Amino acid sequence: MGLLTALAAGALGATGAVVAAPVVLTAVGFTAGGIAAGSIASGMMSTAALANGGGVVAGSLVALLQSAGVVGLSTAATGAVATGGGLGAAGLAAILI
């Protein structure tokens, strides 16, 4: 695999991950209006609440994902998602090409 192919795959993966993140958050139930009833997100919230005496702890994964569902990804989260998507796509390209 050439360097140009790896860079192209990484760039496409990074862009794709950043574009897909809000769609995926909404699809699993972390919406702008709150956690959707009967969704994966509601199951996560229920589990977190049971584990913590009835409440969801601030800063927990459920709280962070709900925040991202409401206001979008922070700059740091966007960078992390882009990095993960880019590395994943470049790694997959290295295996397949």
MMTF fields as JSON, N, C-alpha, C and O atoms, coordinates in Angstrom:
{
  "mmtfVersion": "1.0.0",
  "mmtfProducer": "UNKNOWN",
  "numBonds": 387,
  "numAtoms": 388,
  "numGroups": 97,
  "numChains": 1,
  "numModels": 1,
  "chainsPerModel": [1],
  "groupsPerChain": [97],
  "chainIdList": ["A"],
  "bondAtomList": [4, 2, 8, 6, 12, 10, 16, 14, 20, 18, 24, 22, 28, 26, 32, 30, 36, 34, 40, 38, 44, 42, 48, 46, 52, 50, 56, 54, 60, 58, 64, 62, 68, 66, 72, 70, 76, 74, 80, 78, 84, 82, 88, 86, 92, 90, 96, 94, 100, 98, 104, 102, 108, 106, 112, 110, 116, 114, 120, 118, 124, 122, 128, 126, 132, 130, 136, 134, 140, 138, 144, 142, 148, 146, 152, 150, 156, 154, 160, 158, 164, 162, 168, 166, 172, 170, 176, 174, 180, 178, 184, 182, 188, 186, 192, 190, 196, 194, 200, 198, 204, 202, 208, 206, 212, 210, 216, 214, 220, 218, 224, 222, 228, 226, 232, 230, 236, 234, 240, 238, 244, 242, 248, 246, 252, 250, 256, 254, 260, 258, 264, 262, 268, 266, 272, 270, 276, 274, 280, 278, 284, 282, 288, 286, 292, 290, 296, 294, 300, 298, 304, 302, 308, 306, 312, 310, 316, 314, 320, 318, 324, 322, 328, 326, 332, 330, 336, 334, 340, 338, 344, 342, 348, 346, 352, 350, 356, 354, 360, 358, 364, 362, 368, 366, 372, 370, 376, 374, 380, 378, 384, 382],
  "bondOrderList": [1, 1, 1, 1, 1, 1, 1, 1, 1, 1, 1, 1, 1, 1, 1, 1, 1, 1, 1, 1, 1, 1, 1, 1, 1, 1, 1, 1, 1, 1, 1, 1, 1, 1, 1, 1, 1, 1, 1, 1, 1, 1, 1, 1, 1, 1, 1, 1, 1, 1, 1, 1, 1, 1, 1, 1, 1, 1, 1, 1, 1, 1, 1, 1, 1, 1, 1, 1, 1, 1, 1, 1, 1, 1, 1, 1, 1, 1, 1, 1, 1, 1, 1, 1, 1, 1, 1, 1, 1, 1, 1, 1, 1, 1, 1, 1],
  "groupList": [{"groupName": "MET", "atomNameList": ["N", "CA", "C", "O"], "elementList": ["N", "C", "C", "O"], "formalChargeList": [0, 0, 0, 0], "bondAtomList": [1, 0, 2, 1, 3, 2], "bondOrderList": [1, 1, 2], "singleLetterCode": "M", "chemCompType": "L-PEPTIDE LINKING"}, {"groupName": "GLY", "atomNameList": ["N", "CA", "C", "O"], "elementList": ["N", "C", "C", "O"], "formalChargeList": [0, 0, 0, 0], "bondAtomList": [1, 0, 2, 1, 3, 2], "bondOrderList": [1, 1, 2], "singleLetterCode": "G", "chemCompType": "PEPTIDE LINKING"}, {"groupName": "LEU", "atomNameList": ["N", "CA", "C", "O"], "elementList": ["N", "C", "C", "O"], "formalChargeList": [0, 0, 0, 0], "bondAtomList": [1, 0, 2, 1, 3, 2], "bondOrderList": [1, 1, 2], "singleLetterCode": "L", "chemCompType": "L-PEPTIDE LINKING"}, {"groupName": "THR", "atomNameList": ["N", "CA", "C", "O"], "elementList": ["N", "C", "C", "O"], "formalChargeList": [0, 0, 0, 0], "bondAtomList": [1, 0, 2, 1, 3, 2], "bondOrderList": [1, 1, 2], "singleLetterCode": "T", "chemCompType": "L-PEPTIDE LINKING"}, {"groupName": "ALA", "atomNameList": ["N", "CA", "C", "O"], "elementList": ["N", "C", "C", "O"], "formalChargeList": [0, 0, 0, 0], "bondAtomList": [1, 0, 2, 1, 3, 2], "bondOrderList": [1, 1, 2], "singleLetterCode": "A", "chemCompType": "L-PEPTIDE LINKING"}, {"groupName": "VAL", "atomNameList": ["N", "CA", "C", "O"], "elementList": ["N", "C", "C", "O"], "formalChargeList": [0, 0, 0, 0], "bondAtomList": [1, 0, 2, 1, 3, 2], "bondOrderList": [1, 1, 2], "singleLetterCode": "V", "chemCompType": "L-PEPTIDE LINKING"}, {"groupName": "PRO", "atomNameList": ["N", "CA", "C", "O"], "elementList": ["N", "C", "C", "O"], "formalChargeList": [0, 0, 0, 0], "bondAtomList": [1, 0, 2, 1, 3, 2], "bondOrderList": [1, 1, 2], "singleLetterCode": "P", "chemCompType": "L-PEPTIDE LINKING"}, {"groupName": "PHE", "atomNameList": ["N", "CA", "C", "O"], "elementList": ["N", "C", "C", "O"], "formalChargeList": [0, 0, 0, 0], "bondAtomList": [1, 0, 2, 1, 3, 2], "bondOrderList": [1, 1, 2], "singleLetterCode": "F", "chemCompType": "L-PEPTIDE LINKING"}, {"groupName": "ILE", "atomNameList": ["N", "CA", "C", "O"], "elementList": ["N", "C", "C", "O"], "formalChargeList": [0, 0, 0, 0], "bondAtomList": [1, 0, 2, 1, 3, 2], "bondOrderList": [1, 1, 2], "singleLetterCode": "I", "chemCompType": "L-PEPTIDE LINKING"}, {"groupName": "SER", "atomNameList": ["N", "CA", "C", "O"], "elementList": ["N", "C", "C", "O"], "formalChargeList": [0, 0, 0, 0], "bondAtomList": [1, 0, 2, 1, 3, 2], "bondOrderList": [1, 1, 2], "singleLetterCode": "S", "chemCompType": "L-PEPTIDE LINKING"}, {"groupName": "ASN", "atomNameList": ["N", "CA", "C", "O"], "elementList": ["N", "C", "C", "O"], "formalChargeList": [0, 0, 0, 0], "bondAtomList": [1, 0, 2, 1, 3, 2], "bondOrderList": [1, 1, 2], "singleLetterCode": "N", "chemCompType": "L-PEPTIDE LINKING"}, {"groupName": "GLN", "atomNameList": ["N", "CA", "C", "O"], "elementList": ["N", "C", "C", "O"], "formalChargeList": [0, 0, 0, 0], "bondAtomList": [1, 0, 2, 1, 3, 2], "bondOrderList": [1, 1, 2], "singleLetterCode": "Q", "chemCompType": "L-PEPTIDE LINKING"}],
  "groupTypeList": [0, 1, 2, 2, 3, 4, 2, 4, 4, 1, 4, 2, 1, 4, 3, 1, 4, 5, 5, 4, 4, 6, 5, 5, 2, 3, 4, 5, 1, 7, 3, 4, 1, 1, 8, 4, 4, 1, 9, 8, 4, 9, 1, 0, 0, 9, 3, 4, 4, 2, 4, 10, 1, 1, 1, 5, 5, 4, 1, 9, 2, 5, 4, 2, 2, 11, 9, 4, 1, 5, 5, 1, 2, 9, 3, 4, 4, 3, 1, 4, 5, 4, 3, 1, 1, 1, 2, 1, 4, 4, 1, 2, 4, 4, 8, 2, 8],
  "groupIdList": [1, 2, 3, 4, 5, 6, 7, 8, 9, 10, 11, 12, 13, 14, 15, 16, 17, 18, 19, 20, 21, 22, 23, 24, 25, 26, 27, 28, 29, 30, 31, 32, 33, 34, 35, 36, 37, 38, 39, 40, 41, 42, 43, 44, 45, 46, 47, 48, 49, 50, 51, 52, 53, 54, 55, 56, 57, 58, 59, 60, 61, 62, 63, 64, 65, 66, 67, 68, 69, 70, 71, 72, 73, 74, 75, 76, 77, 78, 79, 80, 81, 82, 83, 84, 85, 86, 87, 88, 89, 90, 91, 92, 93, 94, 95, 96, 97],
  "secStructList": [7, 7, 2, 2, 2, 2, 2, 2, 2, 2, 2, 2, 2, 2, 2, 2, 2, 2, 2, 2, 2, 2, 2, 2, 2, 2, 2, 6, 6, 3, 3, 6, 6, 3, 3, 7, 6, 6, 1, 2, 2, 2, 2, 2, 2, 2, 2, 2, 2, 2, 2, 6, 6, 6, 1, 7, 7, 6, 6, 1, 2, 2, 2, 2, 2, 2, 2, 2, 2, 2, 2, 7, 7, 7, 2, 2, 2, 2, 2, 2, 2, 2, 2, 2, 2, 2, 2, 2, 2, 2, 2, 2, 2, 2, 2, 2, 7],
  "xCoordList": [0.856, 0.0, 0.892, 1.856, 0.576, 1.359, 0.967, -0.118, 1.876, 1.63, 0.42, -0.371, 0.277, -0.857, -2.18, -3.158, -2.216, -3.437, -3.78, -4.941, -2.767, -2.994, -3.493, -4.407, -2.897, -3.334, -4.758, -5.547, -5.088, -6.442, -7.461, -8.515, -7.144, -8.058, -8.229, -9.339, -7.136, -7.207, -8.043, -8.842, -7.87, -8.642, -10.126, -10.971, -10.438, -11.85, -12.452, -13.598, -11.681, -12.171, -12.409, -13.413, -11.492, -11.637, -12.865, -13.659, -13.019, -14.169, -15.479, -16.456, -15.479, -16.675, -17.094, -18.282, -16.132, -16.446, -17.043, -17.998, -16.491, -16.999, -18.41, -19.264, -18.646, -19.974, -20.983, -22.136, -20.555, -21.461, -21.785, -22.845, -20.908, -21.085, -22.444, -23.112, -22.885, -24.198, -25.348, -26.338, -25.217, -26.256, -26.345, -27.439, -25.195, -25.153, -25.679, -26.434, -25.285, -25.788, -27.312, -27.957, -27.876, -29.335, -29.962, -30.993, -29.354, -29.903, -29.967, -30.879, -29.012, -29.029, -29.824, -29.975, -30.338, -31.252, -30.768, -31.488, -29.577, -29.099, -29.5, -28.736, -30.716, -31.274, -31.217, -30.943, -31.479, -31.485, -32.587, -32.48, -33.636, -34.739, -34.607, -35.503, -33.517, -33.297, -33.136, -33.101, -33.039, -32.853, -34.19, -35.206, -34.176, -35.395, -35.838, -35.027, -37.122, -37.686, -37.508, -37.698, -37.145, -37.01, -35.764, -35.633, -34.86, -33.657, -32.49, -32.577, -31.412, -30.166, -29.724, -29.273, -29.853, -29.455, -30.263, -29.719, -31.554, -32.368, -31.955, -32.0, -31.556, -31.04, -29.738, -29.517, -28.874, -27.612, -27.881, -27.245, -28.832, -29.154, -29.732, -29.39, -30.595, -31.194, -30.13, -30.133, -29.23, -28.146, -27.253, -26.879, -26.914, -26.061, -26.758, -26.133, -28.039, -28.791, -28.889, -28.725, -29.152, -29.225, -27.883, -27.842, -26.809, -25.476, -25.065, -24.168, -25.722, -25.321, -26.423, -26.496, -27.26, -28.272, -29.399, -30.01, -29.695, -30.842, -30.533, -31.449, -29.296, -28.943, -27.81, -27.041, -27.708, -26.597, -25.529, -25.796, -24.338, -23.234, -22.765, -22.573, -22.584, -22.033, -20.648, -19.843, -20.377, -19.082, -19.023, -18.005, -20.102, -20.134, -20.318, -20.624, -20.128, -20.276, -21.67, -21.812, -22.692, -24.067, -24.248, -24.843, -23.745, -23.878, -23.132, -23.638, -21.934, -21.151, -21.818, -21.865, -22.334, -23.001, -24.291, -24.611, -25.038, -26.257, -25.92, -26.614, -24.871, -24.433, -24.085, -24.464, -23.367, -23.011, -24.262, -24.329, -25.247, -26.506, -27.259, -27.954, -27.131, -27.844, -27.093, -27.667, -25.821, -25.079, -24.053, -23.428, -23.867, -22.88, -21.55, -21.393, -20.611, -19.298, -18.459, -18.484, -17.719, -16.77, -15.594, -15.483, -14.739, -13.553, -12.685, -12.194, -12.497, -11.683, -12.327, -11.64, -13.637, -14.337, -14.294, -14.146, -14.422, -14.331, -12.955, -12.84, -11.92, -10.564, -10.383, -9.743, -10.942, -10.82, -11.564, -11.057, -12.767, -13.543, -12.832, -12.767, -12.304, -11.577, -10.327, -10.027, -9.608, -8.411, -8.759, -8.112, -9.782, -10.198, -10.653, -10.278, -11.458, -11.924, -10.792, -10.76, -9.867, -8.729, -7.828, -7.418, -7.516, -6.656, -7.337, -6.705, -8.633, -9.38, -9.429, -9.217, -9.701, -9.771, -8.419, -8.327, -7.368, -6.031, -5.614, -4.989, -5.959, -5.647, -6.411, -5.854, -7.689, -8.494, -7.967, -7.928, -7.563, -7.003, -5.717, -5.465, -4.905, -3.657, -3.922, -3.156, -5.006, -5.353, -5.944, -5.61, -6.813, -7.556, -6.814, -7.036, -5.945, -5.295, -3.892, -3.182],
  "yCoordList": [-1.177, 0.0, 1.226, 1.302, 2.164, 3.369, 4.386, 4.336, 5.297, 6.343, 7.194, 7.572, 7.489, 8.3, 7.592, 8.23, 6.28, 5.506, 5.546, 5.716, 5.389, 5.419, 6.79, 6.89, 7.839, 9.191, 9.458, 10.063, 9.009, 9.21, 8.451, 8.986, 7.204, 6.408, 7.046, 7.109, 7.515, 8.167, 9.427, 9.67, 10.234, 11.475, 11.186, 11.85, 10.192, 9.832, 9.262, 9.557, 8.451, 7.874, 8.934, 8.895, 9.882, 10.962, 11.801, 12.101, 12.179, 12.993, 12.229, 12.773, 10.978, 10.158, 9.993, 10.048, 9.793, 9.605, 10.865, 10.79, 12.018, 13.285, 13.571, 14.054, 13.274, 13.488, 12.498, 12.857, 11.262, 10.214, 10.326, 9.871, 10.914, 10.929, 11.475, 10.817, 12.645, 13.135, 12.231, 12.08, 11.644, 10.746, 9.504, 9.055, 8.955, 7.761, 8.07, 7.28, 9.214, 9.593, 9.657, 9.149, 10.279, 10.38, 9.006, 8.702, 8.177, 6.85, 5.962, 5.146, 6.11, 5.273, 5.925, 5.329, 7.144, 7.746, 8.954, 9.448, 9.451, 10.675, 11.861, 12.294, 12.381, 13.407, 14.79, 14.929, 15.795, 17.175, 17.395, 18.289, 16.601, 16.735, 15.854, 15.83, 15.142, 14.231, 12.806, 12.544, 11.896, 10.489, 9.911, 10.049, 9.267, 8.718, 7.46, 6.584, 7.388, 6.233, 4.965, 4.972, 3.881, 2.593, 2.435, 1.448, 3.374, 3.342, 2.686, 2.383, 2.475, 1.994, 2.969, 2.557, 4.258, 5.289, 5.178, 5.367, 4.873, 4.755, 3.539, 3.573, 2.474, 1.305, 1.613, 1.172, 2.381, 2.791, 3.674, 3.526, 4.594, 5.494, 4.725, 5.0, 3.774, 2.97, 2.178, 2.131, 1.562, 0.79, 1.683, 1.316, 2.852, 3.784, 4.267, 4.382, 4.548, 5.028, 3.944, 4.229, 2.713, 1.613, 1.399, 1.107, 1.542, 1.333, 2.456, 2.282, 3.615, 4.776, 5.277, 6.47, 4.391, 4.771, 5.624, 6.371, 5.539, 6.248, 7.467, 8.047, 7.868, 9.036, 8.744, 7.804, 9.538, 9.434, 10.42, 11.614, 9.929, 10.747, 11.719, 11.331, 12.975, 13.971, 13.518, 13.072, 13.633, 13.227, 11.767, 11.316, 11.018, 9.612, 9.531, 10.528, 8.341, 8.154, 8.556, 9.224, 8.155, 8.501, 10.019, 10.572, 10.688, 12.146, 12.835, 13.788, 12.352, 12.958, 12.748, 13.663, 11.536, 11.278, 12.08, 12.557, 12.235, 13.048, 14.506, 15.178, 14.991, 16.361, 16.541, 17.538, 15.578, 15.649, 15.565, 16.205, 14.789, 14.708, 16.013, 16.317, 16.799, 18.078, 19.197, 19.894, 19.374, 20.535, 20.197, 21.1, 18.919, 18.519, 18.201, 18.332, 17.786, 17.408, 18.634, 19.624, 18.56, 19.621, 19.532, 18.573, 20.506, 20.489, 19.276, 18.61, 18.989, 17.831, 16.528, 15.63, 16.417, 15.204, 15.044, 13.929, 16.141, 16.085, 15.582, 14.763, 16.069, 15.607, 14.136, 13.417, 13.681, 12.267, 11.372, 10.323, 11.789, 11.008, 10.976, 9.929, 12.111, 12.167, 11.29, 10.59, 11.328, 10.503, 9.024, 8.253, 8.634, 7.237, 6.783, 5.704, 7.601, 7.257, 7.182, 6.286, 8.116, 8.116, 6.92, 6.279, 6.616, 5.457, 4.157, 3.248, 4.073, 2.861, 2.652, 1.536, 3.691, 3.576, 3.273, 2.462, 3.909, 3.634, 2.195, 1.525, 1.728, 0.341, -0.655, -1.66, -0.376, -1.248, -1.263, -2.313, -0.104, -0.024, -0.833, -1.481, -0.8, -1.558, -3.061, -3.812, -3.482, -4.916, -5.32, -6.374, -4.486, -4.85, -4.57, -5.251, -3.585, -3.19, -3.734, -3.514],
  "zCoordList": [0.0, 0.0, 0.0, 0.762, -0.837, -0.913, 0.142, 0.721, 0.367, 1.349, 0.97, 1.835, -0.298, -0.749, -0.484, -0.094, -0.693, -0.426, 1.059, 1.429, 1.906, 3.354, 3.793, 4.612, 3.252, 3.603, 3.138, 3.864, 1.938, 1.414, 2.253, 2.594, 2.585, 3.412, 4.786, 5.313, 5.357, 6.669, 6.632, 7.537, 5.595, 5.468, 5.291, 5.891, 4.465, 4.27, 5.549, 5.887, 6.255, 7.507, 8.56, 9.271, 8.666, 9.649, 9.343, 10.234, 8.08, 7.675, 7.877, 8.392, 7.469, 7.612, 9.063, 9.379, 9.937, 11.359, 11.963, 12.736, 11.618, 12.162, 11.637, 12.379, 10.373, 9.79, 10.374, 10.617, 10.597, 11.076, 12.567, 12.996, 13.352, 14.811, 15.257, 16.055, 14.782, 15.227, 14.78, 15.496, 13.618, 13.104, 13.982, 14.326, 14.341, 15.183, 16.583, 17.149, 17.143, 18.467, 18.478, 19.395, 17.461, 17.375, 17.17, 17.77, 16.335, 16.042, 17.282, 17.409, 18.192, 19.401, 20.531, 21.597, 20.316, 21.271, 22.036, 22.904, 21.752, 22.404, 21.523, 20.66, 21.756, 20.874, 21.516, 22.708, 20.713, 21.213, 22.235, 23.075, 22.18, 23.126, 24.36, 25.203, 24.472, 25.597, 25.117, 23.915, 26.053, 25.708, 25.247, 25.929, 24.088, 23.499, 24.248, 24.549, 24.538, 25.241, 24.42, 23.203, 25.086, 24.431, 23.582, 22.858, 23.655, 22.819, 23.549, 24.739, 22.827, 23.434, 24.516, 25.585, 24.24, 25.209, 26.495, 27.583, 26.385, 27.595, 28.412, 29.642, 27.743, 28.451, 29.17, 30.298, 28.498, 29.128, 30.345, 31.389, 30.193, 31.293, 32.477, 33.627, 32.199, 33.259, 34.01, 35.241, 33.268, 33.887, 34.738, 35.852, 34.213, 34.964, 36.224, 37.279, 36.121, 37.283, 38.352, 39.539, 37.946, 38.91, 39.609, 40.804, 38.878, 39.45, 40.392, 41.217, 40.27, 41.063, 41.989, 42.281, 42.441, 43.421, 42.892, 43.657, 41.605, 41.058, 40.21, 39.626, 40.122, 39.319, 38.36, 38.562, 37.332, 36.378, 36.81, 36.947, 37.022, 37.514, 36.435, 35.282, 36.814, 35.887, 35.444, 36.261, 34.163, 33.629, 33.22, 32.694, 33.452, 33.039, 31.523, 30.869, 30.981, 29.538, 29.069, 28.045, 29.81, 29.424, 29.426, 28.501, 30.45, 30.529, 29.386, 28.793, 29.082, 27.992, 26.636, 25.814, 26.405, 25.131, 24.997, 23.908, 26.096, 26.024, 25.761, 24.997, 26.382, 26.128, 24.652, 24.037, 24.089, 22.67, 21.802, 20.752, 22.226, 21.471, 21.455, 20.486, 22.524, 22.62, 21.907, 21.069, 22.232, 21.721, 20.649, 20.093, 20.347, 19.358, 20.017, 21.231, 19.209, 19.71, 20.031, 19.3, 21.125, 21.448, 20.482, 19.718, 20.516, 19.664, 19.976, 19.065, 21.255, 21.654, 21.21, 20.722, 21.373, 20.958, 19.444, 18.942, 18.717, 17.257, 16.839, 15.927, 17.501, 17.209, 17.509, 16.742, 18.622, 18.995, 18.005, 17.608, 17.61, 16.644, 15.297, 14.653, 14.872, 13.602, 13.641, 12.675, 14.747, 14.88, 14.818, 14.109, 15.563, 15.55, 14.177, 13.718, 13.523, 12.181, 11.176, 10.332, 11.265, 10.342, 10.534, 9.567, 11.792, 12.073, 11.691, 11.152, 11.973, 11.62, 10.12, 9.645, 9.376, 7.921, 7.311, 6.389, 7.807, 7.281, 7.61, 6.788, 8.804, 9.172, 8.321, 7.879, 8.092, 7.242, 5.813, 5.172, 5.318, 3.972, 3.878, 2.862, 4.926, 4.93, 4.864, 4.261, 5.486, 5.459, 4.114, 3.574, 3.583, 2.375, 1.074, 0.072, 1.084, -0.188, -0.243, -1.225]
}
